[in-house]
């Protein structure tokens, strides 16, 4: 079996995929429609255990919050592999949606979501650049700080 270059790059960046990314409700991790894979939102939990909690306020450590978004992205990568068999099948990241649990007036939501966006760009270069929405919300499942969803094109 040939090693997946994307997973090798992930290891070079010092990351690994979780062994599982269990669902908290009745939904699929992702659904293929033609060559697009629509990925369900993933919160900042590792193997079912939440790691970062909201709501964010002005005392937020941005680097920590971006790490939370990166965990969401790693869970999305797990889901891609689970649905299509290999991260090597990703042609490009089309769209990312980011949700940050935050108090009213918190303006750094887009900077938090950059933690996920940067990982996709680090893995796929220009094919990792994507359209994006990043919004702050009142709450997320399990009181998570961040939730990220995505659409990727599959070869």
N, C-alpha and C positions, 0 to 999 in steps of 0.2 A: 504494500500500500504506500502510495506517494504521500509525503507529508504536505500538509496544507501551508502554503507560504504565508497566508494571513495569520494563521495560528502561530507560526514561527515568529512573525513580526510582533504579535501580541506578547509572546514570551520575551522577545528582545526588549520590549517596552516595560517589562517587569510585571506583567499582568497574567492572570489565568482565568479561565472560565469556571463558574461554580459547577459543582457536581449535579445540582438540580436548581430549578427555578419554579417552585410550586405555585399554582394558581390559588388565589384567595377567594375566587368566585366561579361562576359557571361561564367560562369563556375559554377559547382556544389560545395558545400562545401566539399563533399567527395563522393567517389564511391566505393561500395563494389565489390570485385572480389573474389569469393569463401569466405574464412574466413579472407581476408585482406581488410582493409579499407584504401584507399589511400586518404589522406586529402590534399586539396588545400592549398596553402600558405596563411598565415594570417599575416597581418602587425600589427605594434604596435599602434593600434587604439582601442578605447573603444566605442562600440555601434556606429561605423561609424565616430568617431572623432579622427583623428590622435593625438597622445600624445608626441611622440619623433621623432626628425627629424635628418636626416643625412646631409652631410656626416660626419663620425667620423674622428677625428684626434688625435694627441697625448695629447690634452687637455681634452679628454673625461673622464668623471667620470664613472668608470667601474661599480659601484653599480647602477647608474642610467641606464646605458646601459643594464645591466642584468635585471633590472625591465622592460625595454622595451621588451626584449625577453620573459619575463614571461607573459606579456600581450598577446603576440602572442600565447603562449602556452594555456592561458585561452581561447582565441578565438578558438583554435583547440579543446579544451575540449567541448566548446559549440557546435562545428560542429559534434563531435562524438555523443553527446547526441541527436542532431537534426536528425542525419542520422540513428542511431541504437536504440535510445530510452533511453539508460542508459549508464553511464560511467562504471557501474558494468559489462557490457558485454566485456570490454577490457580484453583480456587475457595477452597481453604484448605489449609494445611499441617496434616495430621492427627497425624502422629507422627514423631519424630526419635529415632534411636538413635546414641549417641556412644560411641566407644571410644578410650581414651587409653592409650598404652604408658607404663607407669610401674613404678617400683620398689615393692616392698612397703612399705606404710605411707603412700604418697602419697595425700593426701585431697582434693586440689583438682581431681580429674577433672571433676566437674560444672561447676566454674567455667571450665575450659578449653572445654567443649562449649558454654558460653554464647556463645562467638564465633560459632558457626553459628546458634544460636537467635535471637540478637539481629538477625542479618541478615534472617532470615525475618520477624521482627516489624517491622523497619524497612521492608521491602518491602510487606507485606500488612496491617500493623496487626493488629487483633484476629483476622483470618483467618490470620495468621502464627503466632498462639499455638498451641501443640501439646502433646500428651502426649509424654513423653520418658523415655528411659533413658540414663544416663551411667555408664559403668563403666570401671575401670582394668583393663588386661590385660597379660600378660607380653610380648607382642610383636605387631607388625602387619606387613603386607607392606612390603617395601623398607625395613624398620626405621623406618617412618613414626611420627611422634608421635601423630597423630590419624587416625581413620577415622569417617565419618559416613554413615548411611543415612537414608532418609525414606520416608514414605507421604504422598502428596498427593491431594486430591480434584480431579478434572478436570471442567470444565463441558463 
